[in-house]
Amino acid sequence: MDQSLPQLENLIIINDSGTDENYGYYPYKRPIRNLLNYGLILLDKPPGHTSHEVVSYVKKILGLEKAGHSGTLDPGTTGLLPIGLEEGTKIVPVLLLGPKEYVALARIHNQIPVEKLTKIIKEFTGQIFQKPPQRSSVKRQTRIRTIYEMDLLDQYDRLILMRVLCESGTYIRKLIYDIGEILEAGASMIELRRTKVWDFNDESKFVRLHDLVDAFFLYTEKKEEEKLRKLILPIESALTHIPAVVIRDTAVDALCHGAQLALPGVVSIPKNLKKDDLVGIYTQKGEIVGLGISLLAFDDFFKQKKGMSFQIKRIVMKPNTYPKFWSSSDTVISITDDNSGNLIKEEEEEEEEEYDEGDIGN
């Protein structure tokens, strides 16, 4: 199993099983064409372009049919824009669950003592009420957002430089406006840069569009893949904060065809697993198969020998990536393995959940 993925470490084995090396790939050892189907680019968005335009550029550069981003940035905003490639677009909404960090340059409309400014900024740490601005793409109703950290990095005359670590869905421009209202001086945002999405915060690894063009040229024209491989991460790297569950090879293709996962199909689970947890479901090589909701707590996996264990919410892996080990009927898919009976029951596939890319405007 690929130990480069931290979510796959320290799992508790509940069923012994091996993996067939003839099928699938370890995430960090995927061929480039396969990586382009299950990849993540940490794009450094340039100013002057919408997030949708930037995604379109990436699709054209790499010759892809699908790409999608997590967390829309305004045209003038720069910084981290995670982009999922092809099947990886099904995973990028998970990044909306994590915190975001921004560095903002703002102007206070009157001179304010630094002591007062620092005090007001601290008052905005924690849960705040915020109403999206008029130009936002979401419904304009007051909602609660959490500001985890907010620091005054620098001040020059009426200009201030701030760092904000906040919950997804926080509008930084509105936050600065509200601070100005409390100061009774007024404030407006001048520039904004996103520097972190969950644990992705190493700016030296952010990808610029021209670097992506150069890397893809080297790959297609000179068969040199080293540079392109450095720019595209396996999509599994976006799921480090989601508990991981590993399943048998014999269960993979059935899940890809719309089945649910039963106990005998599970190989290992995290020791702190709780009922109703959102989990990533992986092959024994570490490839993401899909996302599901745990129907059992950790101890229940040792008390029961059969029955449904996870409700599948979204499938990422393409069908037929692994061989078919199941036979279908009107209501039941059964898998035959050395120690397994009926592993999974067929259920209608749910429509993919939509995610609002305009929810993270500034």
MARTORGU-180197 format. One line per 2 residues: for each residue z, y, x of C-alpha. Coordinates in nm, 3 decimals, padded with zeros to 5 digits. Example, Ala and Ser with C-alpha at 12.3 -4.5 7.8 and 13.67 -1.06 7.14 Angstrom:
00.780/-00.450/01.230 ~ 00.714/-00.106/01.367
END
This chain:
00.000/00.000/00.000 ~ -00.076/00.353/00.122
00.252/00.493/00.249 ~ 00.098/00.839/00.286
00.183/00.893/-00.079 ~ 00.557/00.970/-00.110
00.574/00.873/-00.478 ~ 00.495/00.513/-00.380
00.785/00.482/-00.141 ~ 01.116/00.307/-00.223
00.991/00.144/-00.542 ~ 01.177/-00.159/-00.676
00.968/-00.476/-00.702 ~ 01.011/-00.660/-01.032
00.712/-00.898/-01.007 ~ 00.548/-01.038/-00.696
00.173/-00.990/-00.671 ~ -00.101/-00.942/-00.412
-00.409/-00.723/-00.409 ~ -00.772/-00.813/-00.351
-00.912/-00.605/-00.064 ~ -01.264/-00.646/-00.203
-01.196/-00.402/-00.487 ~ -01.079/-00.043/-00.489
-00.982/00.178/-00.196 ~ -00.664/00.310/-00.042
-00.662/00.681/-00.139 ~ -00.677/00.822/00.215
-00.941/00.567/00.318 ~ -01.189/00.623/00.037
-01.556/00.663/00.131 ~ -01.669/01.023/00.085
-01.873/00.946/-00.227 ~ -01.568/00.787/-00.385
-01.344/01.071/-00.268 ~ -01.575/01.317/-00.444
-01.503/01.129/-00.768 ~ -01.124/01.132/-00.721
-01.068/01.442/-00.511 ~ -00.863/01.763/-00.509
-00.957/02.085/-00.332 ~ -00.692/02.350/-00.262
-00.935/02.637/-00.290 ~ -00.851/02.982/-00.158
-01.002/03.189/-00.440 ~ -01.176/03.506/-00.320
-01.147/03.834/-00.511 ~ -01.417/03.952/-00.749
-01.490/03.616/-00.916 ~ -01.348/03.449/-01.222
-01.182/03.111/-01.181 ~ -01.459/02.951/-01.388
-01.724/03.102/-01.161 ~ -01.550/02.961/-00.854
-01.534/02.614/-01.010 ~ -01.907/02.642/-01.087
-01.976/02.728/-00.721 ~ -01.783/02.420/-00.609
-01.981/02.196/-00.844 ~ -02.310/02.332/-00.710
-02.204/02.304/-00.346 ~ -02.095/01.940/-00.382
-02.357/01.836/-00.637 ~ -02.101/01.732/-00.897
-02.120/01.706/-01.274 ~ -01.753/01.786/-01.342
-01.482/01.995/-01.182 ~ -01.180/02.168/-01.332
-00.905/02.399/-01.215 ~ -00.536/02.427/-01.290
-00.404/02.773/-01.370 ~ -00.656/03.053/-01.419
-00.645/03.352/-01.184 ~ -00.781/03.692/-01.282
-01.100/03.801/-01.099 ~ -00.909/04.037/-00.870
-00.641/03.782/-00.780 ~ -00.673/03.569/-00.468
-00.503/03.255/-00.345 ~ -00.450/02.894/-00.436
-00.671/02.753/-00.711 ~ -00.640/02.371/-00.725
-00.970/02.214/-00.831 ~ -01.005/01.852/-00.941
-01.337/01.678/-00.883 ~ -01.509/01.450/-01.138
-01.243/01.202/-01.262 ~ -00.982/01.414/-01.084
-01.019/01.677/-01.357 ~ -00.800/01.451/-01.573
-00.508/01.498/-01.334 ~ -00.508/01.874/-01.259
-00.324/01.961/-01.588 ~ -00.017/01.790/-01.438
00.006/02.078/-01.189 ~ 00.089/02.307/-01.482
00.427/02.133/-01.499 ~ 00.535/02.268/-01.161
00.639/02.612/-01.033 ~ 00.402/02.875/-00.894
00.465/03.129/-00.621 ~ 00.300/03.470/-00.595
00.308/03.764/-00.357 ~ 00.246/04.089/-00.541
00.187/04.447/-00.428 ~ 00.304/04.697/-00.689
00.347/05.072/-00.727 ~ 00.658/05.229/-00.877
00.559/05.552/-01.052 ~ 00.866/05.743/-00.931
01.091/05.725/-00.626 ~ 01.364/05.463/-00.678
01.652/05.391/-00.438 ~ 01.614/05.047/-00.281
01.964/04.947/-00.397 ~ 01.875/05.010/-00.761
01.540/04.834/-00.724 ~ 01.703/04.527/-00.567
01.964/04.515/-00.844 ~ 01.703/04.528/-01.122
01.490/04.259/-00.955 ~ 01.792/04.027/-00.946
01.847/04.087/-01.318 ~ 01.500/03.943/-01.382
01.590/03.613/-01.211 ~ 01.649/03.327/-01.454
01.513/03.296/-01.806 ~ 01.325/03.597/-01.940
01.140/03.680/-02.261 ~ 00.775/03.762/-02.210
00.487/03.846/-02.442 ~ 00.134/03.780/-02.302
-00.078/04.091/-02.249 ~ -00.355/04.182/-02.492
-00.631/04.053/-02.265 ~ -00.477/03.707/-02.227
-00.649/03.396/-02.364 ~ -00.338/03.262/-02.538
-00.163/03.355/-02.860 ~ 00.036/03.676/-02.818
00.383/03.567/-02.914 ~ 00.707/03.617/-02.727
00.809/03.315/-02.522 ~ 01.069/03.220/-02.264
00.972/03.177/-01.899 ~ 01.192/03.109/-01.597
01.189/03.318/-01.279 ~ 01.336/03.086/-01.015
01.335/03.334/-00.728 ~ 01.226/03.694/-00.680
01.259/03.885/-00.354 ~ 01.176/04.236/-00.240
00.987/04.172/00.084 ~ 00.907/04.529/00.179
00.902/04.885/00.048 ~ 00.705/05.186/00.164
00.738/05.506/-00.033 ~ 00.657/05.398/-00.393
00.483/05.074/-00.289 ~ 00.675/04.748/-00.303
00.586/04.398/-00.188 ~ 00.744/04.117/-00.391
00.759/03.737/-00.380 ~ 00.797/03.561/-00.715
00.862/03.190/-00.769 ~ 00.822/03.125/-01.140
00.753/02.880/-01.415 ~ 00.393/02.807/-01.501
00.267/03.046/-01.768 ~ 00.439/03.358/-01.631
00.233/03.676/-01.632 ~ 00.310/03.862/-01.309
00.139/04.184/-01.415 ~ 00.356/04.192/-01.728
00.666/04.109/-01.524 ~ 00.605/04.410/-01.299
00.541/04.630/-01.603 ~ 00.872/04.521/-01.757
01.058/04.592/-01.433 ~ 00.912/04.942/-01.439
01.034/04.991/-01.796 ~ 01.391/04.894/-01.702
01.374/05.128/-01.402 ~ 01.268/05.404/-01.645
00.999/05.494/-01.395 ~ 00.705/05.273/-01.480
00.533/05.024/-01.249 ~ 00.190/04.870/-01.213
00.049/04.582/-01.012 ~ -00.207/04.661/-00.741
-00.279/04.324/-00.581 ~ -00.173/03.964/-00.641
-00.203/03.645/-00.440 ~ -00.092/03.296/-00.541
00.065/03.121/-00.244 ~ 00.209/02.802/-00.393
00.150/02.548/-00.670 ~ 00.427/02.290/-00.677
00.451/02.174/-00.312 ~ 00.107/02.297/-00.207
00.198/02.603/-00.003 ~ 00.048/02.560/00.345
-00.210/02.839/00.352 ~ -00.368/02.695/00.667
-00.490/02.410/00.444 ~ -00.636/02.631/00.172
-01.014/02.586/00.155 ~ -01.257/02.876/00.168
-01.592/02.842/-00.005 ~ -01.799/02.894/00.310
-01.600/02.623/00.490 ~ -01.682/02.386/00.204
-02.053/02.473/00.235 ~ -02.047/02.405/00.610
-01.858/02.077/00.573 ~ -02.090/01.943/00.303
-02.394/02.038/00.510 ~ -02.258/01.842/00.807
-02.196/01.544/00.580 ~ -02.536/01.541/00.407
-02.760/01.647/00.696 ~ -02.584/01.511/01.003
-02.374/01.231/00.851 ~ -02.059/01.391/00.994
-01.781/01.350/00.738 ~ -01.472/01.448/00.938
-01.466/01.815/00.833 ~ -01.533/01.742/00.465
-01.262/01.474/00.461 ~ -01.010/01.734/00.585
-01.097/01.968/00.297 ~ -01.075/01.718/00.009
-00.744/01.551/-00.073 ~ -00.713/01.235/-00.283
-00.622/01.332/-00.638 ~ -00.303/01.124/-00.605
-00.160/01.400/-00.384 ~ -00.120/01.613/-00.698
00.124/01.361/-00.848 ~ 00.403/01.353/-00.591
00.659/01.481/-00.844 ~ 00.569/01.229/-01.115
00.745/00.888/-01.099 ~ 00.510/00.610/-00.990
00.463/00.262/-01.136 ~ 00.251/-00.005/-00.966
00.061/-00.270/-01.162 ~ -00.122/-00.595/-01.092
-00.492/-00.596/-01.005 ~ -00.543/-00.816/-01.310
-00.416/-00.543/-01.543 ~ -00.623/-00.254/-01.405
-00.955/-00.301/-01.580 ~ -00.795/-00.379/-01.916
-00.610/-00.046/-01.904 ~ -00.938/00.125/-01.818
-01.080/-00.019/-02.140 ~ -00.806/00.124/-02.361
-00.524/-00.130/-02.344 ~ -00.150/-00.070/-02.323
00.069/-00.204/-02.043 ~ 00.324/-00.484/-02.097
00.606/-00.601/-01.872 ~ 00.432/-00.890/-01.693
00.163/-00.653/-01.569 ~ 00.411/-00.430/-01.381
00.474/-00.494/-01.010 ~ 00.719/-00.218/-00.913
00.903/00.079/-01.066 ~ 01.123/00.366/-00.942
01.496/00.299/-00.952 ~ 01.573/00.616/-01.147
01.316/00.553/-01.421 ~ 01.423/00.674/-01.766
01.286/00.607/-02.109 ~ 01.023/00.863/-02.215
00.951/00.963/-01.852 ~ 00.594/01.064/-01.776
00.472/00.828/-01.502 ~ 00.167/00.778/-01.286
00.031/00.423/-01.302 ~ -00.113/00.298/-00.972
-00.293/00.001/-00.827 ~ -00.129/-00.187/-00.541
-00.353/00.011/-00.305 ~ -00.211/00.337/-00.436
-00.503/00.448/-00.656 ~ -00.413/00.634/-00.974
-00.517/00.437/-01.282 ~ -00.374/00.671/-01.544
-00.072/00.846/-01.689 ~ 00.174/00.696/-01.933
00.511/00.731/-02.101 ~ 00.783/00.480/-02.018
00.907/00.288/-02.321 ~ 01.200/00.143/-02.125
01.474/00.257/-01.890 ~ 01.512/00.101/-01.544
01.772/-00.160/-01.644 ~ 01.563/-00.276/-01.941
01.294/-00.410/-01.707 ~ 01.541/-00.674/-01.587
01.675/-00.760/-01.933 ~ 01.337/-00.825/-02.096
01.057/-01.058/-01.994 ~ 00.782/-00.945/-02.229
00.677/-00.664/-02.457 ~ 00.521/-00.323/-02.409
00.658/-00.123/-02.116 ~ 00.440/00.191/-02.101
00.232/00.382/-02.351 ~ -00.090/00.494/-02.187
-00.164/00.864/-02.243 ~ -00.462/00.920/-02.015
-00.689/00.697/-01.806 ~ -00.830/00.836/-01.482
-00.996/00.538/-01.316 ~ -01.349/00.442/-01.417
-01.386/00.106/-01.595 ~ -01.515/-00.186/-01.388
-01.366/-00.053/-01.065 ~ -01.165/-00.376/-01.061
-01.288/-00.710/-01.197 ~ -01.234/-00.811/-01.556
-00.952/-01.062/-01.606 ~ -00.911/-01.025/-01.980
-01.074/-01.151/-02.297 ~ -01.083/-00.928/-02.605
-01.039/-01.000/-02.973 ~ -00.995/-00.769/-03.269
-00.638/-00.673/-03.183 ~ -00.525/-00.835/-02.859
-00.637/-00.836/-02.498 ~ -00.481/-01.116/-02.295
-00.470/-01.144/-01.917 ~ -00.427/-01.475/-01.746
-00.250/-01.473/-01.411 ~ -00.023/-01.712/-01.226
00.293/-01.594/-01.401 ~ 00.162/-01.390/-01.689
00.080/-01.452/-02.052 ~ -00.027/-01.174/-02.283
00.020/-00.861/-02.072 ~ -00.129/-00.591/-02.286
-00.224/-00.517/-02.643 ~ -00.540/-00.326/-02.722
-00.500/00.013/-02.883 ~ -00.745/00.285/-02.970
-00.794/00.533/-02.688 ~ -00.642/00.871/-02.756
-00.842/01.185/-02.715 ~ -00.774/01.364/-02.389
-00.510/01.632/-02.420 ~ -00.649/01.979/-02.372
-00.487/02.217/-02.129 ~ -00.510/02.590/-02.151
-00.656/02.718/-01.826 ~ -00.592/03.075/-01.935
-00.220/03.014/-01.961 ~ -00.140/03.119/-01.608
-00.298/03.460/-01.597 ~ -00.122/03.744/-01.423
END
